[in-house]
Amino acid sequence: MRTATYFFIFLNLSLALFEEPAVYPLPFLATSVLEVLCLLVFLGRLTHFAKVTLHNVFWKDTKNICIMVAVLLSLTDLAIHGVLRLYDVSSIRWSRIVRPIFLINFAESRQIRRAFRSIRNTLPEITYVFLLFMFSLLMFSLMALKLFGERNLQTAEGLPYFRNYLDIVFDLYVLVTTANSPDVMMPAFDFSSWYALFFIAFVIINTYIFMSLFLAVVYNNYRKHLKVMPG
C-alpha cells in the first residue's frame, strides 16, 4: 500500500510535465484519465484508512480533511477545464497547486510532514534576520540612488544607470548572489574608481555577513525543531 501510494503521488505530481503548457505535451484526454486514476486511488486509500480508524478520530484528523478537499478541488477544476475546452475557451488548471498536499498529508509521509512542520516553525524565527537584510538592501539602494542618480551615467547598452529606485533594489538584490558582478558596478567604476568601495562594502555586508548569518539561523532553528518535532 505504501509503495502504491508513493507511486500514484509521484505520477500525480509528474503530470505537470505533460499538461499544457508542458515540457512534453500529451493529449488532454490522456492526462485527464491519469489524474482521475490517481484521485480514485487517493480516495480508495482514504476510504481504507477510514475503515480501520474510529469515526471520531478520522474526522478530527486535519490530514484527512485536507486530502478530501484537495480531491474535490482537483475533480471540480478538471471538469470545468474540460467543459471550457469543448467550447474552445482558454483556461488555467489552478488546482495544480494543491497536488503537493497529497505528498504531505498521507500517513505514509510522516518524515516529509516532519520536515514541512520544521520549515513552517522555522519561518517566524528567521523573519527578523530577513527584515534586517531587507533594511540593509533598501538603505544601500537609497545611497546608490543619491550617489549615482545625478551623475547621468549610462550602462553599456546606453540605458540610464541607477536612476530608478526599484530598479536599483533589484540590481543590488541580484548582486547579493554575485550573478551580475562586476557588470553592475562598471559604469560607476569607469566614472571614478573610488565608487568601487561602495560595491565592495555592499558585498561584504550583505553577501558575506548577512547571508552567512541567515544560513546559520535557518540551520540552527530547523535542526532544533526537527529534534523536538513528534512524528
BADO-542653 format. One line per field, with one value per residue (C-alpha): residue number from 1; residue in three letters; x, y, z. Coordinates in Angstrom, 1 decimal. Example, Ala and Ser with C-alpha at 12.3 -4.5 7.8 and 13.67 -1.06 7.14 Angstrom:
<nodes>
mitor = [1:2]
paro = [ALA:SER]
xx = [12.3:13.7]
yy = [-4.5:-1.1]
zz = [7.8:7.1]
</nodes>
This chain:
<nodes>
mitor = [1:2:3:4:5:6:7:8:9:10:11:12:13:14:15:16:17:18:19:20:21:22:23:24:25:26:27:28:29:30:31:32:33:34:35:36:37:38:39:40:41:42:43:44:45:46:47:48:49:50:51:52:53:54:55:56:57:58:59:60:61:62:63:64:65:66:67:68:69:70:71:72:73:74:75:76:77:78:79:80:81:82:83:84:85:86:87:88:89:90:91:92:93:94:95:96:97:98:99:100:101:102:103:104:105:106:107:108:109:110:111:112:113:114:115:116:117:118:119:120:121:122:123:124:125:126:127:128:129:130:131:132:133:134:135:136:137:138:139:140:141:142:143:144:145:146:147:148:149:150:151:152:153:154:155:156:157:158:159:160:161:162:163:164:165:166:167:168:169:170:171:172:173:174:175:176:177:178:179:180:181:182:183:184:185:186:187:188:189:190:191:192:193:194:195:196:197:198:199:200:201:202:203:204:205:206:207:208:209:210:211:212:213:214:215:216:217:218:219:220:221:222:223:224:225:226:227:228:229:230:231]
paro = [MET:ARG:THR:ALA:THR:TYR:PHE:PHE:ILE:PHE:LEU:ASN:LEU:SER:LEU:ALA:LEU:PHE:GLU:GLU:PRO:ALA:VAL:TYR:PRO:LEU:PRO:PHE:LEU:ALA:THR:SER:VAL:LEU:GLU:VAL:LEU:CYS:LEU:LEU:VAL:PHE:LEU:GLY:ARG:LEU:THR:HIS:PHE:ALA:LYS:VAL:THR:LEU:HIS:ASN:VAL:PHE:TRP:LYS:ASP:THR:LYS:ASN:ILE:CYS:ILE:MET:VAL:ALA:VAL:LEU:LEU:SER:LEU:THR:ASP:LEU:ALA:ILE:HIS:GLY:VAL:LEU:ARG:LEU:TYR:ASP:VAL:SER:SER:ILE:ARG:TRP:SER:ARG:ILE:VAL:ARG:PRO:ILE:PHE:LEU:ILE:ASN:PHE:ALA:GLU:SER:ARG:GLN:ILE:ARG:ARG:ALA:PHE:ARG:SER:ILE:ARG:ASN:THR:LEU:PRO:GLU:ILE:THR:TYR:VAL:PHE:LEU:LEU:PHE:MET:PHE:SER:LEU:LEU:MET:PHE:SER:LEU:MET:ALA:LEU:LYS:LEU:PHE:GLY:GLU:ARG:ASN:LEU:GLN:THR:ALA:GLU:GLY:LEU:PRO:TYR:PHE:ARG:ASN:TYR:LEU:ASP:ILE:VAL:PHE:ASP:LEU:TYR:VAL:LEU:VAL:THR:THR:ALA:ASN:SER:PRO:ASP:VAL:MET:MET:PRO:ALA:PHE:ASP:PHE:SER:SER:TRP:TYR:ALA:LEU:PHE:PHE:ILE:ALA:PHE:VAL:ILE:ILE:ASN:THR:TYR:ILE:PHE:MET:SER:LEU:PHE:LEU:ALA:VAL:VAL:TYR:ASN:ASN:TYR:ARG:LYS:HIS:LEU:LYS:VAL:MET:PRO:GLY]
xx = [0.0:2.8:4.6:1.4:0.6:4.0:3.8:0.5:1.6:4.7:2.5:0.1:2.9:4.6:1.5:2.7:5.4:2.8:-0.1:-0.3:1.9:4.1:7.7:6.5:2.8:0.3:-3.3:-5.7:-7.7:-4.6:-3.5:-7.1:-7.5:-4.3:-5.3:-8.7:-7.0:-4.7:-7.5:-9.5:-6.5:-6.2:-9.9:-9.6:-6.6:-8.6:-11.6:-9.4:-7.9:-11.5:-12.4:-9.7:-9.9:-12.5:-15.1:-14.4:-10.6:-10.8:-12.9:-10.8:-7.6:-6.9:-4.8:-7.8:-9.9:-7.1:-6.9:-10.6:-10.7:-7.8:-9.5:-12.8:-11.0:-9.0:-12.1:-14.0:-11.2:-10.7:-14.4:-14.6:-11.4:-12.8:-16.1:-14.3:-12.1:-15.2:-16.2:-12.6:-12.3:-8.8:-8.4:-5.7:-5.6:-5.4:-5.8:-2.2:-1.1:-2.9:-1.2:1.7:-1.0:-1.2:2.6:2.4:-0.8:-0.9:0.1:3.0:4.6:5.5:9.1:8.1:5.4:8.0:10.3:7.5:6.5:10.0:10.2:6.9:8.0:11.4:10.0:8.8:12.2:14.1:11.8:13.8:17.0:15.3:13.8:17.2:18.7:15.9:16.5:20.2:19.4:16.9:19.4:22.2:19.8:18.9:22.6:23.2:20.4:21.9:25.5:24.9:21.4:22.5:25.7:23.9:25.7:24.7:25.1:27.0:23.6:23.1:20.4:20.1:22.2:20.8:18.1:15.1:14.9:13.0:15.5:18.4:16.8:16.5:20.1:21.6:19.4:20.9:24.4:23.9:24.2:27.1:25.3:25.7:29.1:31.2:29.0:26.6:29.4:31.3:29.6:30.3:33.8:34.5:33.4:35.6:37.4:36.6:33.0:34.1:34.3:30.5:30.0:32.8:31.1:27.8:29.1:30.9:27.9:25.1:26.7:29.3:27.8:24.0:23.8:26.1:24.0:20.8:22.0:23.2:19.8:17.9:20.1:20.1:16.3:15.5:17.6:16.1:12.5:13.4:14.7:11.7:9.1:6.9:6.3]
yy = [0.0:2.4:1.7:2.1:5.4:6.8:5.7:7.5:10.6:10.7:10.2:12.9:15.4:14.4:15.3:18.9:17.9:16.8:19.2:22.4:24.4:21.3:20.2:17.0:17.7:14.8:14.9:16.4:13.1:11.1:13.4:13.6:9.8:9.5:12.3:10.7:7.4:9.0:10.7:7.5:5.7:8.5:8.2:4.5:4.8:7.3:5.0:2.1:4.3:5.3:1.6:0.9:4.1:5.2:7.6:10.4:10.1:10.0:13.2:15.1:14.5:17.6:15.5:13.5:16.7:18.2:15.2:15.1:18.9:18.5:15.6:17.6:20.7:18.7:17.0:20.2:22.0:19.1:19.1:22.9:22.8:20.0:21.8:25.0:23.1:21.8:25.4:26.5:28.7:29.2:28.4:27.6:24.5:26.3:23.0:22.0:24.0:21.6:18.4:18.6:18.3:14.5:14.2:15.8:14.6:10.8:8.7:7.2:10.6:11.1:12.1:14.6:16.0:16.4:18.3:20.5:21.3:22.2:24.6:26.1:26.6:28.0:30.7:33.1:32.9:33.9:36.8:39.2:38.4:38.7:42.0:43.3:42.1:43.9:47.1:46.9:46.3:49.3:51.6:50.7:51.2:54.7:55.5:54.3:56.5:59.5:58.7:57.8:59.0:62.6:61.7:61.0:57.7:55.0:51.3:49.6:49.3:53.0:52.8:55.1:53.9:53.7:56.4:54.4:53.2:50.0:49.0:49.7:47.5:44.7:45.1:45.1:42.1:40.3:41.5:39.6:36.4:38.0:37.0:40.5:41.2:43.1:44.4:46.2:48.5:49.1:52.4:53.8:52.4:54.0:57.3:57.1:54.1:55.2:54.2:50.6:50.9:51.2:47.9:46.2:47.3:46.1:42.7:42.3:43.3:41.6:38.6:37.5:38.7:38.7:35.5:33.6:34.8:34.0:30.5:29.9:31.0:28.8:25.7:26.0:26.6:23.9:21.4:22.4:21.9:18.7:17.2:18.1:17.5:14.4:12.0]
zz = [0.0:0.8:-2.4:-4.4:-2.7:-3.3:-7.0:-7.6:-5.7:-7.9:-11.0:-10.0:-9.5:-12.7:-14.8:-14.7:-17.2:-19.7:-19.3:-21.3:-21.1:-21.0:-21.5:-23.2:-24.1:-24.1:-25.2:-22.6:-22.5:-21.6:-18.7:-17.5:-17.3:-15.4:-13.0:-12.4:-11.8:-9.2:-7.5:-7.3:-5.7:-3.2:-2.3:-2.1:0.3:2.4:2.5:3.6:6.3:7.5:7.7:10.3:12.2:14.8:13.2:15.6:15.2:11.4:11.1:13.7:11.7:9.6:7.2:6.1:5.6:3.5:1.3:0.7:-0.1:-2.5:-4.3:-4.6:-5.9:-8.4:-9.8:-9.9:-11.7:-14.1:-15.0:-15.5:-17.6:-19.8:-20.4:-21.3:-23.8:-25.5:-26.2:-27.1:-24.1:-22.7:-19.0:-16.4:-14.2:-10.9:-8.9:-9.7:-6.7:-4.3:-5.6:-3.0:-0.4:-1.2:-0.7:2.7:4.3:3.7:6.7:4.8:4.5:8.2:7.6:4.9:7.2:10.0:7.7:6.5:10.0:10.9:8.0:8.9:12.6:11.5:9.3:12.1:13.8:10.7:9.8:11.9:10.2:6.8:7.7:8.8:5.5:3.5:5.5:4.6:1.0:0.9:2.6:0.2:-2.7:-1.4:-1.1:-4.7:-5.9:-4.2:-5.3:-9.0:-9.9:-10.6:-12.5:-15.8:-16.1:-18.6:-18.9:-21.7:-23.5:-23.3:-20.6:-17.6:-14.7:-11.2:-11.7:-10.7:-7.1:-7.7:-10.4:-8.1:-5.4:-7.9:-9.3:-5.8:-4.8:-7.7:-6.7:-3.4:-5.4:-7.4:-10.6:-12.1:-10.7:-11.7:-14.6:-12.3:-11.0:-14.2:-15.2:-11.7:-11.7:-15.1:-13.8:-10.7:-9.3:-5.7:-6.3:-6.2:-2.4:-2.3:-4.1:-2.1:1.2:-0.1:-1.0:2.3:4.5:2.5:0.8:3.3:6.6:6.2:4.0:6.4:9.4:7.6:6.8:10.4:11.8:9.4:10.0:13.8:14.1:11.6:13.5:16.8:15.6:13.8:17.0:19.1:16.5:17.1:14.3]
</nodes>
